[in-house]
């Protein structure tokens, strides 16, 4: 006898028809209530997704046990012919839901993916399976998930910053700056709590911006089945999203972003330092950044890397050292070095080092909704216009510095 069957027989010994029937109704009612909470944020309130997930799992297990006892006593099988010990379809399948920072969203099924693929080929919108927003078709989350997997093959600066999914076009984000967190003062018993010397929290606003572009593919190519338009679209969007995010992050680093809501400063910018020679670079980093080397990253252009990679101190030691964990990578005073194409960082970047903890320094607000729509494109005919929505803001301007360096001092020049 298997362990599973033995456990079931033990549970059958405690079968009570009236009690189990009453409990089964309670479970069914509660599962229906939870389903409503998952599909309506107002009903869910402050209840955590993980708490609901745990409760659903326990209720489903208890429901299966009661139904198994009832079938065993009645000598019947489930309506679909499964054996008595097999679980039935769950009333609330939590795998259909995924958690985002401000709520839950139903995961799309394969039908939605097929409906979107059909839209790309025929321009026909299946209103039961596809959502629209301002004339655009919202790309199903299943397709977006595949796009984001493809995006990981590209170079992504967003892997180093904080990415926050948001459901609204604008809002406020509570920020605590690590550089301004004060230590708790000592307080005698029953004394009134003192105000902290520095209040670490403030409200950072965001305004989602829309970025649009054209995915050029002729209708003839689609109709002749010469192009797998969904596959090509996903590859193109993966590269486009990576490029759009990279550009926005670099722009925030170079030019700053809006600051506090109704407060000072109105614009946040990372500190810029000038450095001459190796000692100047070391002073700029050692005196202006916290020595949290595990989280610091140094971003440089190809030209800047070529210069830094040849710099030696008076003892003949290179400024850039191999990464002990990854021999092909380099580190600058403990910070991992990432090399970007010159054109990505922009003009006057050949002597620039961006270094610090970008996780603490920058947040990328992702609208988590991508859109597509067939439209006219100049003389090309029809093209697919795609929209990406996001915003990038500086969180803590003290966590990253931008160094403009000169290669050698006069004393070092031969």
Phi, psi and omega in degrees: 000132181287159179298321182298316180292324180296317178297320181296318180296322179296320180292328181294334181296337183255022182291132175223107188304309182295315182295316180294322179296318178295317181292324180298320178294320178299318181295315180300317179295318181292322178296321177295322178295318180294321178301318177296323179294323181290330183263358180219109183300326181294321178293327183285327179062230183265005181295130183286145178300319182297325178292318177295320180300316180295317181296318179298317180300316181292319179294319179296320179295317179294321179298318179297320180295316180296315181294325178294321178295318181296318180295321181295321180289326181274345183071029182246167176247163174301157184301331183268007174090005179289157176291157187302330184275354183276141181290146176275173177299135183290140176295320177234106180267104186293342179293345178281352182241147173230150183271131168239171189298333186239026177150198178238159179220139180289129177287137181286156177258183183297332179296323179293321178297315180294323178295322179290319178297322177295323177298319179298326184272329188239346185070010179270129183260122175273102185297340179280338187241342181240140175264150175237154180211112179055041178087353179259151171271128178284122181293126182304147184300327180297319177291319179299320178300317178294323178297316182292331174293319177294327181298330182296343178281345179269170174280125186233112174291338183294346177290343182259347181254174175277125178250124182236123177280133179229153182256350183247160181286341178205162181174191180238147181231118179289129185240135170241121181273126179298327183288348183242007181285123181269151176288149178287132179282157176285136183229131178288158183301133177071004176283154179293141180295127179280155174286141178294149181299325180231129176274113187283343186264141169208164183264120177256122181274158173221148177229109183294131178250151181256130177244125184236151177204169182252130172264106189273113175207130186286149176299325180299319180296322179292313183293329178277004179059028179277345183228133170277091192297325180294316180296317180293321180297317182296318178297315181296317181293323178301314179291322181293316179297316179300314181295318180296317179293316180302314182296318180294322180292315178298320180298320178296319180296318185280322190245352181082176180218165176304146185261226185292154174282122180053042180207180178248144358280154181282340177229133177257131178222145176287149181293136177251133181234146173257140183221142179240121178071181182297317181297322178295320177296316180296317179296318181300320182282311185293330184266350185238352179237146173291141183284051178264071192297329183297332184253351180281146177222143178247120180254126180222159175280168178301318181295316179297320180296319180300324178287311182297326184292345180256355183285132177234150174276184184294338178271001178085012179271134179291145177294317177272130182245150178297147175279121184296333180275335182218092188305332181282348180264163179236158177232144178245105183050043178094342182271135178295138182262127174245129183256126179248152174302146182306318184292338180288320180279331176103187184295155177058032180256002185292343178232041183239136174238123173257115187220140178150193181264096183290337177298319177280338189270330189221142173237135175252116177272117183255122180293345176060028177216123180245142189232156179214148179201135174288137182206167176281139180232094177049233182262007182286337187105231180260141177220161180265116178268131184240139181240137176237137185237128184196172171208147179236132180225150174280131178271307183224108185289352181266358185269349182222144173233153177246119184253126170257113188248152171252139192298312187225152171275170180297324181292329182278343182287124182292000000 
